[in-house]
Amino acid sequence: MGQLHCYKLAKEETICRYAIDTCQYDYCPPPVIKVESAIFNGQGKYRDECQDDICILENFINECHFFAVFDGFGKYGKRAADYANHALQFYLQLNRSKIERAKNPREIELYLQGGITYVDSQLKKSSLDFDYSGVSLTGVLIERNQIYVMTIGNPKAYLVRGNEEQNKIMEISSQHILDNDKERERILSCGGTIVKFNNGNLIQEGKRFYIDKEGPGLVSTRAIGAWKYKRSLISTPEIKRYDFTVDDKFIVLGTDGLWDVYSQDEIAEFVFSRSQSKENKAEKLAARAQDRWLKRTQFIGIGDDAKATLGVDDIGIIIIYLNFPHK
């Protein structure tokens, strides 16, 4: 898979560069893209409004696109996701000349980092109480024949390469959750308390961390907002860079409402099997994910309800199809 290269920008800020399977061709052209998306509102306690959101910016610069999924949490989770989405889009478009002038990948990575700093500052200016509410996100910047993946929290992105018979599925995002050893160590060293919820014969434990006894507890170890958690919760994004190959077929971004009930292999099979269909596969996939949630009884923790065993989490999905013109 290659090596992970990280360098520090400032205190508590690290940018990561991860190169995999660099293009084995003399020239890998920028992809022609097609996009499908879906947002489904969850069902159950705290599910009155959808706290997931998506961002689609196609060709906001020539041969440059940006996509992101946002997962809000807490009482004002929907507002946090909305604020973050709008503020990030505003920043990216206002400062797009930074990409046009960029001389190396690091400058593009700093451009993305600047977007998160701006979003964070805008949430702090809000009149809403974001003490226990916030948002996590994963964003994908396609810049000609390279892809930059920016993660804060637990939304995921996968790149699928190959064909239906023989393919390679790669997680290109980071996972900022308590199962990540470095993230868990940071939470504990900053005074956080990790609580496991178990209810009888459940096949999965719910695992969250707390700073005090208030609030719903958090699954993501990085997020924007949630000021009361800032002793251990950071909003520093992890950014990875990849080179495309002409064998790359599509990218799937999704919030945990998708990944908690679907594996990456199942999703790749689903998309490949419907490659000739004109239906919106993102909407179809979200609907099927909803059905899986409703049939699932051996699960604990849905959205902000740490002890929930019945219900449906919010679902946000973007599928980016990649078509590389022949040389």
Buried (B, 14 or more C-beta within 10 A) or exposed (E): EEEEEEEEEEEEBEBBBBBBBEBEBEEBBBBEBEBBBBBBBBBBBBBEEBBBBBBBBEEBBEBBBBBBBBBBBBBBBBBBBBBBBBBBBBBBEEEBEBBEEBEEBBEBBBBBBBBBBBBBEBBEEBEEEBBBBBBBBBBBBBBBBBBBBBBBBBBBBBBBBBEEEEBBBBEBBBBBBBEBEEBBEBBBEBEBBEEEBEBEEBEEEBBBBBBEEEBBBBBBBBBBBBBBBBEBBBBBBBBBBBBBBBBBBBBBBBBBBBBBBBEBEEBBBBBBEEEEEEEBBBBBBBEBBBEBBBEBEEBBBBBBBBEBBBBBBBBBBBBBBBEBEEE
